């Protein structure tokens, strides 16, 4: 039986024990982020997952991760959270792009496809389409 990525990660995901943790409780990555602030998260995102990080992206990811963990109560790895965040970012960007296109069409900022095709062909010195 195949297990989901998050199920596989539960067993293998690293936890970080703290020196001051008398009860022996293991510290999750999100606990470490809360304790150490953005420096740990920036290190994980930039070194382990090989992506450039700016302050806005970091804050957006942090807010997303806190919401997902609070509302869903799921035990997710940092990698799983990053995948979900990226999917949400892509979806948000796609919706915004479609909305801009609809707004352009409603405002009359459109060109006929045949007109655009003819302009591109002329610019690239391709022959005109046959009618």
C-alpha positions as CSV (number, residue, x, y, z in Angstrom):
1,X,0.0,0.0,0.0
2,X,1.3,3.4,-0.9
3,X,1.5,6.0,1.7
4,X,1.1,9.7,1.2
5,X,4.1,12.0,1.4
6,X,3.1,13.3,4.8
7,X,2.6,9.8,6.2
8,X,6.1,8.8,5.0
9,X,7.6,11.9,6.5
10,X,6.0,11.4,9.9
11,X,8.3,8.5,10.6
12,X,11.4,10.0,9.0
13,X,11.0,13.7,9.7
14,X,13.7,15.2,11.9
15,X,12.7,16.6,15.3
16,X,15.0,18.7,17.3
17,X,15.4,18.1,21.0
18,X,16.2,21.2,23.1
19,X,18.7,21.3,25.9
20,X,16.2,22.9,28.2
21,X,13.4,20.4,27.5
22,X,13.2,18.5,30.8
23,X,10.2,16.4,29.7
24,X,12.1,15.0,26.8
25,X,9.5,16.2,24.4
26,X,10.8,16.5,20.8
27,X,10.6,19.9,19.2
28,X,8.9,20.1,15.8
29,X,10.2,22.4,13.0
30,X,7.3,24.8,13.7
31,X,8.2,24.9,17.4
32,X,11.8,25.8,16.4
33,X,10.5,28.5,14.1
34,X,8.4,29.9,16.9
35,X,11.4,29.8,19.3
36,X,14.1,31.1,17.0
37,X,12.1,33.3,14.7
38,X,12.7,33.7,11.0
39,X,16.4,32.8,11.1
40,X,15.7,29.0,11.3
41,X,13.0,29.2,8.6
42,X,15.2,31.2,6.3
43,X,18.0,28.7,6.7
44,X,15.7,25.8,6.0
45,X,14.2,27.4,2.9
46,X,17.3,28.7,1.4
47,X,19.8,25.9,2.2
48,X,17.7,22.7,2.3
49,X,15.1,23.5,-0.3
50,X,17.2,25.6,-2.6
51,X,15.1,28.6,-3.3
52,X,15.7,32.3,-2.9
53,X,13.8,33.9,-0.1
54,X,12.8,37.5,0.4
55,X,11.2,39.0,3.5
56,X,7.8,39.1,2.0
57,X,7.8,35.5,0.9
58,X,9.1,34.4,4.3
59,X,6.4,36.3,6.1
60,X,3.8,34.9,3.7
61,X,5.0,31.3,4.2
62,X,5.1,31.7,7.9
63,X,1.5,33.0,8.1
64,X,0.4,30.2,5.8
65,X,2.1,27.5,7.8
66,X,0.7,28.8,11.1
67,X,-2.8,28.9,9.6
68,X,-2.6,25.4,8.1
69,X,-1.2,23.9,11.3
70,X,-3.8,25.7,13.5
71,X,-6.9,24.9,11.4
72,X,-6.0,21.4,10.2
73,X,-4.0,20.2,13.1
74,X,-2.0,18.1,10.7
75,X,1.4,16.8,11.5
76,X,3.2,18.0,8.3
77,X,6.8,18.3,7.5
78,X,8.3,21.6,6.5
79,X,8.6,20.3,2.9
80,X,4.9,19.4,2.8
81,X,4.0,22.9,4.0
82,X,6.2,24.4,1.4
83,X,4.6,22.4,-1.4
84,X,1.1,23.4,-0.2
85,X,2.2,27.1,0.0
86,X,3.7,27.0,-3.5
87,X,0.5,25.5,-4.8
88,X,-1.5,28.2,-3.2
89,X,0.8,30.9,-4.5
90,X,0.5,29.5,-8.1
91,X,-3.3,29.3,-7.8
92,X,-3.5,32.8,-6.5
93,X,-1.3,34.1,-9.3
94,X,-3.4,32.2,-11.9
95,X,-6.6,33.6,-10.6
96,X,-5.2,37.2,-10.6
97,X,-4.0,36.7,-14.2
98,X,-7.4,35.5,-15.4
99,X,-9.1,38.4,-13.6
100,X,-6.8,40.9,-15.3
101,X,-7.6,39.3,-18.7
102,X,-11.4,39.5,-18.0
103,X,-11.0,43.1,-16.9
104,X,-9.1,43.9,-20.1
105,X,-11.8,42.2,-22.2
106,X,-14.6,44.1,-20.4
107,X,-12.7,47.4,-21.0
108,X,-12.3,46.7,-24.7
109,X,-8.5,46.2,-24.4
110,X,-8.5,43.2,-26.7
111,X,-7.3,42.4,-30.3
112,X,-8.7,39.9,-32.7
113,X,-6.6,36.7,-32.9
114,X,-6.3,37.0,-36.7
115,X,-5.0,40.6,-36.3
116,X,-2.4,39.4,-33.7
117,X,-1.4,36.5,-35.9
118,X,-0.9,38.8,-38.9
119,X,1.2,41.2,-36.9
120,X,3.5,38.5,-35.5
121,X,3.9,36.9,-38.9
122,X,4.8,40.3,-40.4
123,X,7.3,41.1,-37.6
124,X,9.0,37.7,-38.0
125,X,8.8,37.8,-41.8
126,X,6.7,34.7,-42.0
127,X,4.3,34.2,-44.9
128,X,0.7,35.3,-44.3
129,X,-1.9,32.6,-43.5
130,X,-3.9,31.4,-46.4
131,X,-7.6,32.2,-46.2
